[in-house]
């Protein structure tokens, strides 16, 4: 299931210009406009051009950037951006449309980890956890770099990070990120806590979006077994769940 979803996603990425193309895509529109949001979205994938086959770490960078896009899109701009994209997405097969909506939902979902005495009360998305103070401190300790330098690096876009990682400091921080996101590392532990506390629809969304996550193999196994027995499961309405997240953000709940 995960491999099939990942392959669908890779096919979509390879054709993204066909669906989100613009005659003036090289000219940056006025910031804050719907056209600028669409331009920003295209830049995530434009950065992949000429890079050949991507490593798992490079795909992670792309997914981080895409998640940040959907999670940080201003609430008032969500509807017009999606309306513009739907004009293209109608051409896509249903599995890809479901996958895209799942990615938007899981990327925008935020929560505070429990207990707050250990993790703090701030809400994070799964991908935002890389900027959690405990993770920044962990990477700073591993690299000997100031926390401010580490945080600035972690906030780079996928394209900026691709260029920055070849520098001496970048390569050192990249190595520390890989160590921190291991199951025993600080980022790995926070992400495991997130998965264990997240609602079931988010976990299903991660699967339907093609993501793999450590720590909840039990959920994957149960779903695989149900499919093997001829069972089925309904798909959550990811588009509505995404809107719910955005409405909560607009109301100041998130």
Secondary structure, DSSP 4 states (H G I P E B T S, - for coil): -HHHHHHHHHHHHHTHHHHH--TTTTS---TTSHHHHHHHHHHHHHTTTT--SPPHHHHHHHHHHHHHHHHHS-HHHHHHHHHHHHHHHTTS-HHHHHHHHHHHHHHH--B--S-HHHH-S--B-TTGGGGSHHHHHHHHHHHT--HHHHHHHHTS-HHHHHHHTTSHHHHHHHHHHHHHTSTTSHHHHHHHHHHHHS-HHHHHHHHHTT---TT-HHHHHHHHHHHHTT---PPP-HHHHHHHHHHHHHTT--
